[in-house]
C-alpha cells in the first residue's frame, strides 16, 4: 500500500519540521538524544524548581500554541487545531521522531474532548481556555486499588449535600498529580446501582483543596511520576458535574474521535534501536560481541517488528481519515506496541550485558532505565489481557467467556 504523503501533507510535514528545528528548546533535544522521558518532560518542567526547565516548558508551549497545535484534535470553534486524522498523524509522527514532548497533559488529551462533547457552555468557557494556555493542568482520577482493569468497580464515593458533593475515597497511579493544578475523577454517586451505572464524572478545581492528600509512588527507576490521591470529606460544587448524575461511565467512555494511531510507539522503538546501534558502533568490545552473535538477528527482528507497528499506525490513521472508528484495530495496535516495547528493551539489555545495569545518567545507562520503565507497559492503558478480549469479542466475534 502507498503511504506516501499527499502534496498537502508534505507541505504540512515541512512546516512541522521547521517549527521543531527552530523552536524546540535545546533541553528537549538533548533529552531525546540520551533517551530521556520526552513525553513527560513538559509536565515535569512546568513547575520545576529549575528556572531553565520552566523556561523551556514556556517556550515550547508558545511555539505550538502559535500554530494551533496544542490541541490538534479539538474543533477550531473551541480553540483547537481542527485537524484531520492524517494531519494529526503527521504532527505526532514528527514530534515523536524528534523526541519533542506534547503539552497540556490529560487536560488536552482527555478532559478537553470530554467537556466539548458532554460539558455545558459554562464549563467549556471556564475550563477550556486555561488548558489551551498551559495555565492549568489536570490529573486523571480513574484507577483505584481495587479498580484498575475493571474500572467500573471503583468505590470512591460522592454523596450529595445541598449544592455540593462530598468525596471520600482513594485513587492510585495518578500520573503527574503532584504537578497538576486540578483533577477530574470518576466517583460513585449511587452505590445501589449496577456497577456501570451510579458513576458520575466530577471536576475538582483545586487538587490541593482541604481534604485532598497526594502521596508519591516512586517507580523502578527511582522516578516520581505516579501518585496516590486520597479524598477525605472534600466538597465539590454540584455545578462541577459533567453530564448527567449517575451517567459518568458513558461520559468517560465516549471521547471525541481524535488521532489514536500510537505512532509514537513505532517511532520510539526505532529511536531506541538506533541509539543502541550508535553505542555499539562506537565500542570495539560490543562490536566484537555482535559479530557472530544471535543478537544480530534479534536486533533485525526488532526492526521488522517496529515496521509492523508503523503499519498498524498507518492503518488506523487511514481508517479515521475515512470517517471510520477503529475498535479492535486500536486494541491490536496497543497490544502489539506494548509487547514490542518490552522486547526492544530486553534486546537492548542483552546487547549491553552487565553494562546495562549502569545507573549513572549517561547514554548507556538509558538502556537500563528504559528496560525498567517498560515493565508496566503491558498493564498501563489497558492490560494485554483486556486487549486480547476486545480483539476476540469485537474483532473475531467470539463469545464472551
Secondary structure, DSSP 4 states (H G I P E B T S, - for coil): ---PPPHHHHHHHHHHHHHHHHHS-HHHHHHHHTT--HHHHHHHHHT-S-HHHHHHHHHHHHHHHHHT-TTTTS-GGGTS----HHHHHHHHHHHHHHTPPPSSHHIIIIIHHHHHHHS-HHHHHHHHHHHHTTS--EEEE--BTTBSSSGGG---EEEEETTEEEEEEEE-S-TTTTT-SEEEEEEES-TTS-TTSSEEEEEES-TTSTTEEEEEEE-TTS-EEEEEEEEEEEEEEGGGEESSTTBHHHHHH---------HHHHHHHHHHHHHHHHHHHT-HHHHHHHHT-THHHHHHHHHHHHHHHHHHHHHHHHHHHTT---SHHHHHHHHHHHHHHHHHHHHHHHHHGGGGG--SSSTTHHHHHHHHHTGGGGTTTS-HHHHHHHIIIIIS-PPP-
